[in-house]
Amino acid sequence: MTSRRHLVLGSALLPWIAALPARAQAAPTRLLLGFPPGGTVDQISRHLSARLGEGVRVEARVGGGGRHAVEELMKAPADGSTLLLTPVSMVTLYPHLYPQLGYGAADPVPVAALASLGFALGVGPAVPASVRTLADLVGWVRAGGSSLPGYGTPGPGTPPHFIGALFERGAQCTLPHVAYRGAAPAMRDLLGGQLAVYIGPEGDFLPHLAAGGGAVRVLAVAGERRSRFLPDVPTFAEQGHGATGLDRRELYALFLPRQARPELAQQIAARARAVLAEPATAALLARLGLQEAAGGPAELGEVVRVDHAAWGPIVSRVGFTPES
């Protein structure tokens, strides 16, 4: 899951985190991220990276689909010197997938929800222009039209992977999964015609749709309702694919290490709400294909609890294991 979007949000938040009272925390020195640079927001993130606080290091612990950064957080002292910016699914989904995971869903201390995003299914130039809907895509695949790999995602065991697996089962067609190391290489292959279908964050598609030319066509969005960024694209459910799991959205949030003091989490969350209320932040999120999702420790903790419970049946239904 992408990537530079995490760096953008972290860059916007770090200056005020560094300014929190000394009695509440030690000066932060690290913001952990689980993904490498890349994706659709690279240009904007470079512009905003100058907002990093002095002495604060953005540290990418790449690998494991983002889980290595969460595991690194668990090793850090609970004094506020280390924060994690991550998709919530790294906390709620991965405990169902990896028996030897170094954390559980209840271990990272919830601090603040920042933004949410939806997922979309799109096709590239390798798919005929006549394919405009999911039904068209299924018909093309069943007719043997695709000699390319099935559907690409930003990584194995990620929400887009499960969305693709559920769609494949519901449509009763064969779409093998192709796991990439992030969104950027997957989108390159989609645009280059080496990949037929890509499932990933809506924001990955937006720059290519804005450029015009029809190289990329988005056929469906996940979620209970249409996306504000892709209002003309129907949901999976609208097209007859309404299985639980095809309505998943992702949430980006801040976490502290286990046993961090509640007052520390509350202070950071209060400032996060102020930052999210700024017009410049709203404009930035819109350009990234993100929606504000403000919430403090209690609200984020409830999201983690509910999301963790929801993923269990989906994982069982798909039958995913790290070896599959």
Disulfide bonds with the S-S distance in Angstrom:
none
